[in-house]
Amino acid sequence: MSTFERYLTLWVAACIVVGIALGHAMPGVFQVIGAAEIAKVNLPVAVLIWLMVVPMLLKIDFAALRQVGQHWRGIGVTLFINWAVKPFSMAALGWLFIGWLFRPLLPADQIDSYIAGLIILAAAPCTAMVFVWSNLTRGEPHFTLSQVALNDAIMVVAFAPIVGLLLGLSAITVPWGTLVLSVGLYIVLPVVVAQLLRRRLLAGGGEAAVTRLLAVLGPVSLVALLATLVLLFAFQGEQILAQPLVIALLAVPILIQVYGNAALAYVLNRVAGEAHCVAGPSALIGASNFFELAVAAAISLFGFHSGAALATVVGVLVEVPVMLSVVWIVNRSQGWYERGAARAVAARTERR
């Protein structure tokens, strides 16, 4: 691990401070950048996400995807967390903390809207950023890609019914343009570009050529992550400074849910005997959120200045720092994890 990666948490903290300060000092500039969007997908952010994920996708040999069935336990665990646990646990936490414990401290007319925003946030599993987290945990790239693709397919049909059920709505307007464009920009196009580039490199110089390019692009990917942070926090700098108490209170159920779901996925993979390189990305996919879709859905349903929109923005605030801490825990606990995984594999072998 490079010195830059080792101190990534400090770089992230600095980017948060810089982003908020710039957003407060130059709101007009970032309003212009924020307005560069199609179907509520911000194009500058999309370009930066490309720079983040393409180097990770370059490592993937699609011919090896047929082997991902070996990790069916990890896929099952992640699907269970994302679709059977995550939205419903967030609804329960929202009602407990926002609807009851924190109610006296929050604007009474926004309570239901805050809870709705939290539910929308939890119903959208993360996509592009997962490649970054998986790479930092040395995760199995074919598993990560397959899991993200499967989640995207499920999200197209399950997002609206789950959110509608939990919000008690008879119908919900899903921003389909945002959903389809996000999947295309963040997943489909980067995969195509990365694989075409990989094929050309292999034809011209073999695996050595791929390795040389990855050595150059690795730092670019991390810089793109930090630049994305500056932009996201600059976009929301005014709201953060105007409502610090509300932001802090909304962060509580989000933090509990992220750490709880990550821990549950990690432990279930260990019990099932999955390899650590699968359990790491499984825990991270189970914990993180597709905040671009969540913000767009909240705005389209409740309005730009609603409590729901603010709740999804808080998801953006905590996403990167919290996921980096989960990455740190996953990496530091590898020895403990593999002792348990080895016992589980041995037990299955004996039963055969």
C-alpha positions as CSV (number, residue, x, y, z in Angstrom):
1,M,0.0,0.0,0.0
2,S,1.4,3.4,-1.0
3,T,1.8,6.3,1.4
4,F,-1.0,8.1,-0.3
5,E,-3.4,5.1,0.3
6,R,-2.2,4.7,3.8
7,Y,-3.2,8.2,4.7
8,L,-6.3,8.3,2.5
9,T,-8.6,8.9,5.5
10,L,-6.8,12.2,6.2
11,W,-7.0,13.2,2.6
12,V,-10.7,12.5,2.7
13,A,-11.2,14.6,5.8
14,A,-9.3,17.5,4.1
15,C,-11.4,17.2,1.0
16,I,-14.6,17.4,3.1
17,V,-13.4,20.6,4.8
18,V,-12.2,22.1,1.5
19,G,-15.4,21.2,-0.3
20,I,-17.6,22.7,2.4
21,A,-15.5,25.9,2.5
22,L,-15.5,26.3,-1.3
23,G,-19.2,25.7,-1.5
24,H,-19.8,28.4,1.1
25,A,-17.3,30.8,-0.4
26,M,-18.2,30.3,-4.1
27,P,-21.8,29.0,-4.2
28,G,-22.4,30.5,-7.7
29,V,-19.5,28.5,-9.2
30,F,-20.7,25.2,-7.8
31,Q,-24.3,25.9,-8.8
32,V,-23.1,26.1,-12.4
33,I,-21.1,22.9,-12.0
34,G,-24.1,21.2,-10.3
35,A,-26.4,22.3,-13.1
36,A,-24.3,20.4,-15.7
37,E,-26.6,17.3,-15.5
38,I,-28.9,15.1,-17.5
39,A,-31.9,13.5,-15.7
40,K,-30.4,14.7,-12.4
41,V,-27.1,12.8,-13.1
42,N,-24.2,15.3,-12.7
43,L,-21.9,14.9,-15.7
44,P,-18.7,16.2,-14.0
45,V,-19.2,13.7,-11.2
46,A,-19.8,11.0,-13.8
47,V,-16.5,11.8,-15.5
48,L,-14.7,11.5,-12.1
49,I,-16.4,8.2,-11.3
50,W,-15.1,7.0,-14.7
51,L,-11.6,7.8,-13.7
52,M,-12.2,6.0,-10.4
53,V,-13.6,2.7,-11.8
54,V,-12.0,2.2,-15.2
55,P,-8.6,1.2,-13.6
56,M,-10.4,-1.4,-11.4
57,L,-12.4,-2.7,-14.4
58,L,-9.2,-3.1,-16.4
59,K,-8.2,-5.9,-14.0
60,I,-11.2,-8.0,-14.9
61,D,-11.0,-10.9,-17.4
62,F,-14.5,-11.5,-18.5
63,A,-13.6,-15.0,-19.6
64,A,-13.2,-15.8,-15.8
65,L,-16.7,-14.6,-14.9
66,R,-18.0,-18.1,-15.4
67,Q,-16.1,-18.9,-12.2
68,V,-18.2,-16.5,-10.1
69,G,-20.6,-19.3,-9.3
70,Q,-18.1,-20.6,-6.9
71,H,-19.0,-17.6,-4.7
72,W,-22.7,-18.2,-4.7
73,R,-22.7,-18.0,-0.9
74,G,-21.3,-14.4,-1.0
75,I,-23.8,-13.4,-3.7
76,G,-26.7,-14.9,-1.6
77,V,-25.5,-13.0,1.5
78,T,-25.3,-9.7,-0.3
79,L,-28.7,-10.1,-1.9
80,F,-30.2,-11.0,1.4
81,I,-28.7,-7.9,3.1
82,N,-29.5,-5.5,0.2
83,W,-33.1,-6.5,-0.4
84,A,-34.5,-8.3,2.7
85,V,-32.7,-6.4,5.5
86,K,-31.5,-3.0,4.5
87,P,-34.6,-1.1,3.5
88,F,-36.7,-2.5,6.3
89,S,-34.0,-2.0,9.0
90,M,-33.6,1.6,7.9
91,A,-37.4,2.1,8.1
92,A,-37.3,0.8,11.7
93,L,-34.3,2.9,12.6
94,G,-35.9,6.0,11.0
95,W,-39.1,5.6,12.9
96,L,-37.3,4.9,16.2
97,F,-34.7,7.7,16.1
98,I,-36.4,10.4,13.9
99,G,-40.0,9.6,14.6
100,W,-39.6,9.1,18.3
101,L,-36.3,9.8,20.1
102,F,-35.2,12.9,18.2
103,R,-38.7,14.2,17.4
104,P,-38.5,17.1,19.9
105,L,-35.3,18.3,18.4
106,L,-36.5,18.4,14.7
107,P,-38.9,20.5,12.8
108,A,-42.3,18.9,13.3
109,D,-43.5,19.4,9.8
110,Q,-40.5,17.5,8.3
111,I,-40.4,14.4,10.5
112,D,-42.2,12.1,8.0
113,S,-40.2,13.6,5.1
114,Y,-36.9,12.8,6.9
115,I,-38.0,9.2,7.4
116,A,-39.0,8.9,3.8
117,G,-35.6,10.2,2.7
118,L,-33.8,7.6,4.8
119,I,-36.0,4.8,3.4
120,I,-35.3,5.9,-0.2
121,L,-31.6,6.0,0.6
122,A,-31.5,2.5,1.9
123,A,-33.6,1.0,-0.9
124,A,-30.9,1.9,-3.5
125,P,-27.7,-0.4,-3.2
126,C,-24.4,1.2,-4.3
127,T,-23.0,0.7,-7.8
128,A,-19.9,2.5,-9.1
129,M,-18.3,3.4,-5.7
130,V,-18.3,-0.3,-4.8
131,F,-15.5,-0.9,-7.2
132,V,-13.4,1.6,-5.3
133,W,-14.1,-0.1,-1.9
134,S,-13.6,-3.6,-3.3
135,N,-10.2,-2.5,-4.7
136,L,-9.1,-1.1,-1.4
137,T,-9.9,-4.4,0.3
138,R,-8.3,-6.5,-2.5
139,G,-11.7,-7.9,-3.3
140,E,-12.4,-10.5,-5.9
141,P,-13.2,-8.2,-9.0
142,H,-15.3,-10.8,-10.8
143,F,-17.5,-11.2,-7.8
144,T,-17.8,-7.5,-7.3
145,L,-18.8,-6.9,-11.0
146,S,-21.3,-9.7,-11.0
147,Q,-22.9,-8.6,-7.7
148,V,-23.2,-5.0,-8.9
149,A,-24.8,-6.1,-12.2
150,L,-27.2,-8.3,-10.4
151,N,-28.2,-5.5,-7.9
152,D,-28.7,-3.1,-10.8
153,A,-31.1,-5.6,-12.5
154,I,-33.0,-6.1,-9.3
155,M,-33.2,-2.4,-8.6
156,V,-35.0,-1.7,-11.9
157,V,-37.9,-3.8,-10.8
158,A,-37.7,-3.7,-6.9
159,F,-36.8,-0.1,-6.0
160,A,-40.3,1.3,-6.6
161,P,-42.3,-1.4,-4.9
162,I,-40.1,-1.5,-1.8
163,V,-40.1,2.2,-1.4
164,G,-43.8,2.4,-2.1
165,L,-44.5,-0.3,0.5
166,L,-42.4,1.3,3.2
167,L,-43.7,4.8,2.6
168,G,-47.3,3.6,2.6
169,L,-47.9,5.0,-0.9
170,S,-50.2,3.4,-3.5
171,A,-47.8,4.5,-6.2
172,I,-44.4,6.0,-6.5
173,T,-42.8,7.9,-9.4
174,V,-39.4,6.5,-10.0
175,P,-36.9,8.7,-11.9
176,W,-36.4,6.1,-14.6
177,G,-34.3,8.4,-16.7
178,T,-31.9,8.9,-13.7
179,L,-31.8,5.2,-13.0
180,V,-31.1,4.1,-16.6
181,L,-28.7,6.9,-17.3
182,S,-26.8,6.2,-14.0
183,V,-26.4,2.5,-14.7
184,G,-25.3,3.3,-18.3
185,L,-22.8,6.0,-17.3
186,Y,-21.4,4.4,-14.1
187,I,-21.5,0.7,-15.1
188,V,-22.1,-0.1,-18.8
189,L,-19.9,2.4,-20.5
190,P,-16.9,2.1,-18.1
191,V,-17.1,-1.7,-18.5
192,V,-17.1,-1.5,-22.3
193,V,-14.3,1.1,-22.4
194,A,-12.1,-0.8,-19.9
195,Q,-12.6,-4.1,-21.8
196,L,-11.8,-2.6,-25.2
197,L,-8.7,-1.0,-23.7
198,R,-7.7,-4.2,-22.0
199,R,-8.0,-6.2,-25.2
200,R,-5.9,-3.7,-27.1
201,L,-3.2,-3.7,-24.4
202,L,-3.1,-7.5,-24.3
203,A,-2.8,-7.7,-28.0
204,G,0.1,-5.2,-28.0
205,G,2.1,-6.1,-24.9
206,G,0.4,-8.8,-22.9
207,E,-0.3,-8.7,-19.2
208,A,2.9,-6.6,-18.7
209,A,1.3,-3.8,-20.7
210,V,-1.8,-3.9,-18.5
211,T,0.3,-3.8,-15.4
212,R,2.2,-0.8,-16.6
213,L,-0.9,1.2,-17.4
214,L,-2.5,0.2,-14.0
215,A,0.6,1.6,-12.2
216,V,0.0,4.9,-13.9
217,L,-3.8,5.0,-13.5
218,G,-3.9,3.8,-9.9
219,P,-3.0,7.3,-8.4
220,V,-5.3,8.9,-11.0
221,S,-8.2,6.8,-9.6
222,L,-7.5,8.0,-6.0
223,V,-7.2,11.6,-7.1
224,A,-10.6,11.3,-8.9
225,L,-12.1,10.0,-5.6
226,L,-10.8,13.0,-3.7
227,A,-12.0,15.4,-6.4
228,T,-15.4,13.8,-6.3
229,L,-15.6,14.4,-2.6
230,V,-14.7,18.1,-3.0
231,L,-17.5,18.5,-5.6
232,L,-20.1,16.6,-3.6
233,F,-19.4,18.5,-0.4
234,A,-19.2,21.9,-2.2
235,F,-22.6,21.2,-3.7
236,Q,-24.1,20.7,-0.2
237,G,-21.9,23.2,1.8
238,E,-24.7,25.7,2.4
239,Q,-27.1,23.1,3.7
240,I,-24.5,21.6,6.0
241,L,-23.6,24.9,7.6
242,A,-27.2,26.0,7.9
243,Q,-28.5,22.9,9.7
244,P,-25.7,21.2,11.6
245,L,-28.0,19.7,14.3
246,V,-30.4,18.2,11.8
247,I,-27.5,16.8,9.8
248,A,-26.0,15.2,13.0
249,L,-29.3,13.6,14.1
250,L,-30.1,12.3,10.6
251,A,-26.6,10.7,10.5
252,V,-27.3,8.5,13.6
253,P,-29.7,5.9,11.9
254,I,-27.5,6.0,8.8
255,L,-24.4,5.2,10.7
256,I,-26.1,2.4,12.7
257,Q,-27.5,0.9,9.6
258,V,-24.2,1.0,7.6
259,Y,-22.1,-0.6,10.3
260,G,-24.8,-3.1,11.3
261,N,-25.4,-4.3,7.7
262,A,-21.6,-4.4,7.0
263,A,-21.0,-6.5,10.1
264,L,-23.9,-8.8,9.4
265,A,-22.8,-9.5,5.8
266,Y,-19.2,-10.0,7.0
267,V,-20.1,-12.5,9.7
268,L,-22.6,-14.4,7.5
269,N,-19.9,-14.8,4.9
270,R,-17.5,-16.1,7.5
271,V,-20.1,-18.6,8.8
272,A,-20.7,-19.7,5.2
273,G,-17.0,-20.2,4.7
274,E,-16.6,-17.7,1.9
275,A,-13.1,-16.3,1.0
276,H,-12.1,-13.0,2.6
277,C,-11.7,-11.5,-0.9
278,V,-15.5,-12.1,-1.4
279,A,-16.6,-11.3,2.1
280,G,-15.0,-7.8,2.0
281,P,-16.8,-6.5,-1.1
282,S,-19.9,-8.3,0.1
283,A,-19.9,-6.4,3.3
284,L,-19.2,-3.1,1.6
285,I,-21.9,-3.6,-1.1
286,G,-24.4,-4.6,1.7
287,A,-23.6,-1.4,3.6
288,S,-23.3,1.4,1.0
289,N,-25.9,3.3,-1.0
290,F,-26.6,4.5,-4.5
291,F,-26.9,8.1,-3.3
292,E,-27.2,9.6,-6.8
293,L,-30.4,7.8,-7.4
294,A,-31.6,8.3,-3.8
295,V,-31.1,12.1,-4.0
296,A,-32.9,12.3,-7.4
297,A,-35.8,10.2,-6.2
298,A,-36.2,12.2,-3.1
299,I,-36.2,15.5,-5.0
300,S,-38.7,14.2,-7.6
301,L,-41.1,13.0,-4.9
302,F,-40.8,15.6,-2.2
303,G,-39.0,18.6,-3.7
304,F,-35.5,20.1,-3.6
305,H,-35.9,21.7,-0.2
306,S,-37.7,18.9,1.5
307,G,-36.6,16.9,4.5
308,A,-36.4,13.8,2.3
309,A,-33.9,15.5,0.0
310,L,-31.8,16.6,3.0
311,A,-31.8,13.1,4.5
312,T,-30.4,11.6,1.3
313,V,-27.8,14.4,1.2
314,V,-26.7,13.3,4.7
315,G,-26.1,9.9,3.1
316,V,-23.7,11.5,0.8
317,L,-21.9,13.2,3.7
318,V,-21.3,10.0,5.6
319,E,-20.8,7.6,2.7
320,V,-17.1,8.0,2.0
321,P,-15.7,8.5,5.5
322,V,-17.8,5.6,6.9
323,M,-17.0,3.3,4.1
324,L,-13.3,4.0,4.4
325,S,-13.6,3.0,8.1
326,V,-15.4,-0.3,7.1
327,V,-12.5,-0.9,4.6
328,W,-10.0,-0.4,7.4
329,I,-12.0,-2.9,9.7
330,V,-12.2,-5.5,6.9
331,N,-8.5,-5.3,6.1
332,R,-7.4,-5.4,9.8
333,S,-9.6,-8.3,10.6
334,Q,-8.5,-10.6,7.8
335,G,-6.5,-12.9,10.1
336,W,-9.5,-13.4,12.4
337,Y,-11.8,-13.9,9.4
338,E,-9.7,-16.5,7.6
339,R,-9.4,-18.7,10.7
340,G,-13.2,-18.9,10.8
341,A,-13.5,-19.4,7.1
342,A,-11.0,-22.2,7.1
343,R,-13.0,-24.1,9.8
344,A,-16.2,-23.7,7.8
345,V,-14.6,-25.0,4.6
346,A,-13.1,-28.0,6.5
347,A,-16.5,-28.8,8.0
348,R,-18.2,-28.8,4.6
349,T,-15.4,-31.0,3.2
350,E,-15.8,-33.6,6.0
351,R,-19.6,-33.7,5.4
352,R,-18.9,-34.6,1.7
